[in-house]
Amino acid sequence: MGSLLFVLVLVTCFVGLSAWQVDRAQHKNDAVESADVEEVEPFNEVMEAQAPMPGILADQRVSLSGHWLPEAQVVVPGRVLDGDKGFWVVTMFAPDDARLGASVGADAEDKTIAIPVLRGFTTDEKTAMESRAAEGPVKMTAQIGPVEGPMPGNSLPEGQVRSVSTSQLINLFPDLLTYSGFLIPESATGDAASVATDGLAFVPPTTTRDEGGFDLQSAGYAIEWLIFAGMALYMWWQLLRDDFMRRRLGEGSDSQDPANRVEYVVVKSAGQSSIDPKVMSGLTGLPAHRHGAKKPRRSRGSASKSSTDDNSTNTTPTGGN
C-alpha cells in the first residue's frame, strides 16, 4: 500500500506537468502578443549597444534620429527580392543619444556607436558597391531584425560579406561599437534619408517571429509526461505481480523464515527436451496448459465420463499382501 501511495503521488505530479505543458502549448505567444511590437517605441529605450538583444524585441518598431557613416558599409550578396536575386546594401548608422550596456568598460565610451541599417536592394553588383549614403541628419522609423550568424566569405570581393553579422562588422570596423541587431527602415526623412535611393530598391520589413498557433514542442513534452505516468503504473503492477508469484511459489515463506528454506530440484526424464507440464503444474499450482500442455476441451460427455472414471477409481478395492 505504501508503494501504491507513492506511485499515485508520482502519477499525479506527471499528469500535472503534462497539463502545464499543454497550457504552454496553447499560450506560447502570450508574452509576444503582450509586447505589442507594432507600437513604435523610442530606439534608445529598447536597445543598448554592446549588450544582448532579447528575442522579444525581434520585429519591434522603433523611431530614432542620427546620421550615416558612409564609409562603414558592406554589401551582402545572395539576397532575393520579388523573385530577383541580388545584393543588400548595409550601412552603419550612428543614433543620437545612443546608450551603452552596463557591462561595457569606460575605455569604450570614446568609440562611435552605430547600428547596421539595410538601405536597399539591387540586382546590379556595381550599383551596390558604388552606392553611398549622404551626410546629414536623418529621422527614421524602422523595424528591429535579429542579426545573422557569421559566414565565411573569403572568396568574396573586398567590401562584401555573406551575412549581417555584428561580430564580423566589428572586425571590419574596429573603431565602432554596435548592437545585437540591425534595422530595416520603414521610412526615412531628412536631408540625408538615403533609404531606397541612389539606384537601390526599398526592402519591406518582414516578420521573423512565430505567428502563433499550437506549440508542437510543448505538446510533445506533455505526451512524454503521460508516458512517464503510465510507466510508473506499469512498474508498480510488475512489482506487485512478481511479489504475488514469489509468494505462490513459496519464496515468500522462505524470506519470512530463513531457517525453513525450501529448494526444488526438477529432473527431466531421459530423452525429454523439456520438463513435463504436469510436473511444473504441481510445483507452481498453475494449470498444466500454462506450462506448454494442451488446454483440455470441456464437453458434457467428457465431463460425465470423467466423473464415472473418478468413481470407478475411488471404488477400486485395495488388497494384496
PEZI-V331026 format. One record per residue. N is the residue number from 1. RES is the residue in three letters. PHI is phi as a letter, one per 20 degrees, with the letter a starting at -180 (* if undefined). NEAR is the number of other ideal C-beta (glycine too) atoms within 10 Angstrom. Layout:
BEGIN
<<N:RES:PHI:NEAR> <N:RES:PHI:NEAR>>
END
This chain:
BEGIN
<<1:MET:*:5> <2:GLY:f:6> <3:SER:f:12> <4:LEU:f:11> <5:LEU:f:9> <6:PHE:f:12> <7:VAL:f:18> <8:LEU:f:13> <9:VAL:f:11> <10:LEU:f:17> <11:VAL:f:18> <12:THR:f:11> <13:CYS:f:14> <14:PHE:f:20> <15:VAL:f:15> <16:GLY:f:12> <17:LEU:f:17> <18:SER:f:20> <19:ALA:f:13> <20:TRP:f:14> <21:GLN:f:21> <22:VAL:f:19> <23:ASP:f:12> <24:ARG:f:16> <25:ALA:f:18> <26:GLN:e:14> <27:HIS:c:13> <28:LYS:f:17> <29:ASN:d:15> <30:ASP:f:11> <31:ALA:f:10> <32:VAL:f:17> <33:GLU:f:10> <34:SER:f:8> <35:ALA:f:18> <36:ASP:l:10> <37:VAL:f:19> <38:GLU:f:9> <39:GLU:f:8> <40:VAL:f:14> <41:GLU:d:18> <42:PRO:f:11> <43:PHE:g:26> <44:ASN:f:16> <45:GLU:e:9> <46:VAL:d:16> <47:MET:c:25> <48:GLU:c:19> <49:ALA:f:22> <50:GLN:l:20> <51:ALA:c:15> <52:PRO:f:11> <53:MET:e:19> <54:PRO:f:13> <55:GLY:f:11> <56:ILE:f:14> <57:LEU:e:19> <58:ALA:f:18> <59:ASP:m:19> <60:GLN:f:24> <61:ARG:e:18> <62:VAL:c:23> <63:SER:c:15> <64:LEU:b:22> <65:SER:c:15> <66:GLY:r:21> <67:HIS:b:19> <68:TRP:f:25> <69:LEU:d:19> <70:PRO:g:15> <71:GLU:e:10> <72:ALA:e:21> <73:GLN:b:22> <74:VAL:c:24> <75:VAL:d:21> <76:VAL:d:24> <77:PRO:e:16> <78:GLY:m:13> <79:ARG:e:19> <80:VAL:c:10> <81:LEU:c:17> <82:ASP:l:7> <83:GLY:n:5> <84:ASP:e:11> <85:LYS:e:10> <86:GLY:a:20> <87:PHE:c:24> <88:TRP:e:23> <89:VAL:d:28> <90:VAL:d:21> <91:THR:c:22> <92:MET:f:24> <93:PHE:c:27> <94:ALA:e:16> <95:PRO:f:23> <96:ASP:f:13> <97:ASP:l:11> <98:ALA:f:19> <99:ARG:d:16> <100:LEU:d:17> <101:GLY:f:15> <102:ALA:f:8> <103:SER:e:9> <104:VAL:e:17> <105:GLY:f:8> <106:ALA:f:7> <107:ASP:f:7> <108:ALA:e:13> <109:GLU:f:10> <110:ASP:e:8> <111:LYS:e:17> <112:THR:e:15> <113:ILE:e:23> <114:ALA:b:25> <115:ILE:c:26> <116:PRO:f:25> <117:VAL:c:28> <118:LEU:f:25> <119:ARG:e:28> <120:GLY:r:24> <121:PHE:c:21> <122:THR:b:22> <123:THR:e:14> <124:ASP:d:13> <125:GLU:f:14> <126:LYS:f:10> <127:THR:f:17> <128:ALA:f:26> <129:MET:f:17> <130:GLU:e:12> <131:SER:f:22> <132:ARG:c:15> <133:ALA:f:25> <134:ALA:e:15> <135:GLU:e:13> <136:GLY:q:12> <137:PRO:f:14> <138:VAL:c:26> <139:LYS:d:14> <140:MET:b:22> <141:THR:d:16> <142:ALA:b:25> <143:GLN:d:23> <144:ILE:f:25> <145:GLY:d:21> <146:PRO:f:15> <147:VAL:f:19> <148:GLU:e:15> <149:GLY:f:10> <150:PRO:f:16> <151:MET:c:13> <152:PRO:f:10> <153:GLY:c:16> <154:ASN:f:4> <155:SER:e:7> <156:LEU:e:16> <157:PRO:f:10> <158:GLU:f:5> <159:GLY:n:11> <160:GLN:d:17> <161:VAL:c:22> <162:ARG:e:18> <163:SER:b:17> <164:VAL:e:23> <165:SER:d:20> <166:THR:f:21> <167:SER:f:12> <168:GLN:f:20> <169:LEU:f:23> <170:ILE:f:14> <171:ASN:f:11> <172:LEU:f:13> <173:PHE:c:19> <174:PRO:f:8> <175:ASP:e:11> <176:LEU:d:19> <177:LEU:d:21> <178:THR:c:22> <179:TYR:d:24> <180:SER:e:20> <181:GLY:r:22> <182:PHE:c:24> <183:LEU:d:25> <184:ILE:d:17> <185:PRO:f:23> <186:GLU:e:17> <187:SER:b:13> <188:ALA:b:19> <189:THR:c:13> <190:GLY:p:15> <191:ASP:f:11> <192:ALA:c:17> <193:ALA:g:20> <194:SER:l:26> <195:VAL:d:25> <196:ALA:l:17> <197:THR:c:15> <198:ASP:l:16> <199:GLY:n:14> <200:LEU:e:22> <201:ALA:e:13> <202:PHE:f:15> <203:VAL:d:18> <204:PRO:f:10> <205:PRO:f:16> <206:THR:c:9> <207:THR:e:10> <208:THR:d:13> <209:ARG:e:16> <210:ASP:f:10> <211:GLU:e:7> <212:GLY:o:12> <213:GLY:n:10> <214:PHE:e:10> <215:ASP:e:19> <216:LEU:f:10> <217:GLN:f:11> <218:SER:f:17> <219:ALA:f:16> <220:GLY:f:11> <221:TYR:f:17> <222:ALA:f:20> <223:ILE:f:12> <224:GLU:f:14> <225:TRP:f:19> <226:LEU:f:17> <227:ILE:f:11> <228:PHE:f:16> <229:ALA:f:20> <230:GLY:f:12> <231:MET:f:13> <232:ALA:f:18> <233:LEU:f:15> <234:TYR:f:11> <235:MET:f:13> <236:TRP:f:17> <237:TRP:f:11> <238:GLN:f:10> <239:LEU:f:12> <240:LEU:f:12> <241:ARG:f:10> <242:ASP:f:10> <243:ASP:f:13> <244:PHE:f:11> <245:MET:f:13> <246:ARG:f:14> <247:ARG:f:13> <248:ARG:f:12> <249:LEU:e:16> <250:GLY:n:16> <251:GLU:f:14> <252:GLY:f:13> <253:SER:f:13> <254:ASP:f:15> <255:SER:f:10> <256:GLN:f:9> <257:ASP:c:9> <258:PRO:f:7> <259:ALA:f:5> <260:ASN:d:9> <261:ARG:f:11> <262:VAL:d:10> <263:GLU:c:6> <264:TYR:d:7> <265:VAL:c:4> <266:VAL:d:10> <267:VAL:d:8> <268:LYS:e:11> <269:SER:f:8> <270:ALA:f:5> <271:GLY:n:5> <272:GLN:e:9> <273:SER:e:5> <274:SER:b:9> <275:ILE:f:15> <276:ASP:g:16> <277:PRO:g:17> <278:LYS:f:10> <279:VAL:f:15> <280:MET:f:18> <281:SER:f:16> <282:GLY:f:12> <283:LEU:f:13> <284:THR:e:15> <285:GLY:n:11> <286:LEU:e:15> <287:PRO:g:12> <288:ALA:f:18> <289:HIS:f:12> <290:ARG:f:13> <291:HIS:d:17> <292:GLY:o:11> <293:ALA:f:14> <294:LYS:f:8> <295:LYS:f:9> <296:PRO:f:11> <297:ARG:e:6> <298:ARG:d:8> <299:SER:b:9> <300:ARG:f:7> <301:GLY:f:7> <302:SER:f:11> <303:ALA:f:10> <304:SER:f:10> <305:LYS:f:11> <306:SER:f:12> <307:SER:f:10> <308:THR:f:10> <309:ASP:f:10> <310:ASP:f:10> <311:ASN:f:10> <312:SER:f:9> <313:THR:f:8> <314:ASN:f:7> <315:THR:e:7> <316:THR:f:8> <317:PRO:f:4> <318:THR:e:4> <319:GLY:b:5> <320:GLY:o:3> <321:ASN:f:2>>
END
